[in-house]
Amino acid sequence: MPIAFALGVTDVVLAIIGILCSSLGYLFTAGVRKTWQMYAISSFQGTEAVMVPSIHSMMSKYVGKEEQGALFSFVSSVEAFATILGSAIFINLYNILHQDTYFFMAVLSFVAGALLCLIWIIEKWTRRRHQHQTTSTDEEPKSP
């Protein structure tokens, strides 16, 4: 990441690249039929490792130093709860829809993960665009 920062790449851009690769990996995983495809996708999703430090860096800028421990413990709690909740939802859906829909349920879980990642990207993009528009309108036009 120090190389990326030297090139002028921000945390937001690194997080978006990581989440985009993650969501594409989820979509590709939904269609996997052979073992070698899973390994190829795993190497592609390796860029997801850039995402977590970038997001943590962005989150730490929103709170004071004395509240960062509480922030990251809350984030860890939400991640654990989301894993438990997701398992409960998809296991119950699988049991309701019967075992003959195995492929559909596997695809559904990965597509849902990709959609959640894409929602985050859209939110960040619109927020960044809005911030860029407000900073450009705040500047006074220069007279010729």
VENQUIQUI-V595259 format. One record per residue. N is the residue number from 1. RES is the residue in three letters. SS is DSSP state (~ for helix, > for strand, _ for the rest). NEAR is the number of other ideal C-beta (glycine too) atoms within 12 Angstrom. D_LAST is the distance of its C-alpha to the last C-alpha in Angstrom with 1 decimal. Layout:
# VENQUIQUI-V595259
n=N res=RES ss=SS near=NEAR d_last=D_LAST
n=N res=RES ss=SS near=NEAR d_last=D_LAST
This chain:
# VENQUIQUI-V595259
n=1 res=MET ss=_ near=23 d_last=41.6
n=2 res=PRO ss=~ near=9 d_last=40.4
n=3 res=ILE ss=~ near=10 d_last=39.5
n=4 res=ALA ss=~ near=21 d_last=37.4
n=5 res=PHE ss=~ near=16 d_last=35.6
n=6 res=ALA ss=~ near=8 d_last=35.0
n=7 res=LEU ss=_ near=11 d_last=33.4
n=8 res=GLY ss=_ near=10 d_last=31.1
n=9 res=VAL ss=_ near=19 d_last=33.1
n=10 res=THR ss=_ near=19 d_last=33.3
n=11 res=ASP ss=~ near=28 d_last=36.4
n=12 res=VAL ss=~ near=28 d_last=35.2
n=13 res=VAL ss=~ near=24 d_last=35.0
n=14 res=LEU ss=~ near=32 d_last=38.3
n=15 res=ALA ss=~ near=35 d_last=39.9
n=16 res=ILE ss=~ near=31 d_last=38.7
n=17 res=ILE ss=~ near=28 d_last=40.1
n=18 res=GLY ss=~ near=35 d_last=43.3
n=19 res=ILE ss=~ near=37 d_last=43.8
n=20 res=LEU ss=~ near=28 d_last=42.9
n=21 res=CYS ss=~ near=29 d_last=45.6
n=22 res=SER ss=~ near=35 d_last=47.9
n=23 res=SER ss=~ near=32 d_last=47.6
n=24 res=LEU ss=~ near=26 d_last=48.0
n=25 res=GLY ss=~ near=30 d_last=51.0
n=26 res=TYR ss=~ near=30 d_last=52.5
n=27 res=LEU ss=~ near=26 d_last=52.2
n=28 res=PHE ss=~ near=26 d_last=53.7
n=29 res=THR ss=~ near=26 d_last=56.5
n=30 res=ALA ss=~ near=26 d_last=57.4
n=31 res=GLY ss=_ near=19 d_last=58.4
n=32 res=VAL ss=_ near=22 d_last=60.3
n=33 res=ARG ss=_ near=14 d_last=63.7
n=34 res=LYS ss=_ near=10 d_last=64.7
n=35 res=THR ss=~ near=10 d_last=64.7
n=36 res=TRP ss=~ near=11 d_last=62.6
n=37 res=GLN ss=~ near=17 d_last=59.8
n=38 res=MET ss=~ near=19 d_last=59.8
n=39 res=TYR ss=~ near=15 d_last=59.5
n=40 res=ALA ss=~ near=16 d_last=56.6
n=41 res=ILE ss=~ near=27 d_last=54.7
n=42 res=SER ss=~ near=20 d_last=55.4
n=43 res=SER ss=~ near=16 d_last=53.8
n=44 res=PHE ss=~ near=24 d_last=50.7
n=45 res=GLN ss=~ near=29 d_last=50.6
n=46 res=GLY ss=~ near=17 d_last=50.6
n=47 res=THR ss=~ near=26 d_last=46.9
n=48 res=GLU ss=~ near=29 d_last=47.5
n=49 res=ALA ss=~ near=21 d_last=48.4
n=50 res=VAL ss=~ near=28 d_last=44.7
n=51 res=MET ss=~ near=32 d_last=44.1
n=52 res=VAL ss=~ near=23 d_last=46.2
n=53 res=PRO ss=~ near=20 d_last=44.8
n=54 res=SER ss=~ near=29 d_last=41.2
n=55 res=ILE ss=~ near=31 d_last=42.1
n=56 res=HIS ss=~ near=23 d_last=44.0
n=57 res=SER ss=~ near=22 d_last=41.0
n=58 res=MET ss=~ near=27 d_last=38.8
n=59 res=MET ss=~ near=23 d_last=41.5
n=60 res=SER ss=~ near=21 d_last=42.0
n=61 res=LYS ss=_ near=17 d_last=38.5
n=62 res=TYR ss=_ near=15 d_last=39.1
n=63 res=VAL ss=_ near=17 d_last=42.1
n=64 res=GLY ss=_ near=11 d_last=43.1
n=65 res=LYS ss=~ near=11 d_last=45.3
n=66 res=GLU ss=~ near=9 d_last=48.3
n=67 res=GLU ss=~ near=15 d_last=48.0
n=68 res=GLN ss=~ near=18 d_last=47.5
n=69 res=GLY ss=~ near=14 d_last=51.2
n=70 res=ALA ss=~ near=16 d_last=51.6
n=71 res=LEU ss=~ near=22 d_last=48.7
n=72 res=PHE ss=~ near=19 d_last=50.2
n=73 res=SER ss=~ near=13 d_last=53.7
n=74 res=PHE ss=~ near=16 d_last=52.5
n=75 res=VAL ss=~ near=22 d_last=50.8
n=76 res=SER ss=~ near=17 d_last=54.0
n=77 res=SER ss=~ near=14 d_last=56.1
n=78 res=VAL ss=~ near=16 d_last=54.0
n=79 res=GLU ss=~ near=16 d_last=54.3
n=80 res=ALA ss=~ near=14 d_last=58.0
n=81 res=PHE ss=~ near=14 d_last=58.4
n=82 res=ALA ss=~ near=17 d_last=56.3
n=83 res=THR ss=~ near=15 d_last=58.7
n=84 res=ILE ss=~ near=14 d_last=61.7
n=85 res=LEU ss=~ near=14 d_last=60.4
n=86 res=GLY ss=~ near=21 d_last=59.4
n=87 res=SER ss=~ near=15 d_last=62.8
n=88 res=ALA ss=~ near=14 d_last=64.5
n=89 res=ILE ss=~ near=18 d_last=62.6
n=90 res=PHE ss=~ near=26 d_last=63.0
n=91 res=ILE ss=~ near=15 d_last=66.7
n=92 res=ASN ss=~ near=13 d_last=67.6
n=93 res=LEU ss=~ near=21 d_last=65.7
n=94 res=TYR ss=~ near=21 d_last=67.6
n=95 res=ASN ss=~ near=14 d_last=70.9
n=96 res=ILE ss=~ near=12 d_last=70.2
n=97 res=LEU ss=~ near=17 d_last=69.2
n=98 res=HIS ss=_ near=11 d_last=72.1
n=99 res=GLN ss=~ near=13 d_last=72.2
n=100 res=ASP ss=~ near=9 d_last=71.9
n=101 res=THR ss=~ near=16 d_last=68.1
n=102 res=TYR ss=~ near=16 d_last=67.6
n=103 res=PHE ss=~ near=17 d_last=65.0
n=104 res=PHE ss=~ near=18 d_last=63.1
n=105 res=MET ss=~ near=24 d_last=63.0
n=106 res=ALA ss=~ near=23 d_last=61.8
n=107 res=VAL ss=~ near=22 d_last=59.0
n=108 res=LEU ss=~ near=23 d_last=58.1
n=109 res=SER ss=~ near=25 d_last=57.7
n=110 res=PHE ss=~ near=30 d_last=55.4
n=111 res=VAL ss=~ near=23 d_last=53.3
n=112 res=ALA ss=~ near=23 d_last=53.0
n=113 res=GLY ss=~ near=30 d_last=51.8
n=114 res=ALA ss=~ near=28 d_last=49.2
n=115 res=LEU ss=~ near=20 d_last=47.9
n=116 res=LEU ss=~ near=20 d_last=47.6
n=117 res=CYS ss=~ near=31 d_last=45.6
n=118 res=LEU ss=~ near=23 d_last=43.3
n=119 res=ILE ss=~ near=16 d_last=42.8
n=120 res=TRP ss=~ near=25 d_last=41.6
n=121 res=ILE ss=~ near=28 d_last=39.1
n=122 res=ILE ss=~ near=18 d_last=37.7
n=123 res=GLU ss=~ near=18 d_last=37.5
n=124 res=LYS ss=~ near=29 d_last=35.6
n=125 res=TRP ss=~ near=20 d_last=33.2
n=126 res=THR ss=~ near=14 d_last=32.4
n=127 res=ARG ss=~ near=17 d_last=32.0
n=128 res=ARG ss=~ near=21 d_last=29.7
n=129 res=ARG ss=~ near=15 d_last=27.6
n=130 res=HIS ss=~ near=14 d_last=27.5
n=131 res=GLN ss=~ near=15 d_last=26.5
n=132 res=HIS ss=~ near=15 d_last=23.7
n=133 res=GLN ss=~ near=13 d_last=22.4
n=134 res=THR ss=~ near=12 d_last=22.8
n=135 res=THR ss=~ near=11 d_last=21.0
n=136 res=SER ss=~ near=12 d_last=18.0
n=137 res=THR ss=~ near=11 d_last=17.9
n=138 res=ASP ss=~ near=10 d_last=18.4
n=139 res=GLU ss=_ near=10 d_last=15.2
n=140 res=GLU ss=_ near=7 d_last=12.5
n=141 res=PRO ss=_ near=8 d_last=9.3
n=142 res=LYS ss=_ near=5 d_last=6.4
n=143 res=SER ss=_ near=4 d_last=3.8
n=144 res=PRO ss=_ near=3 d_last=0.0
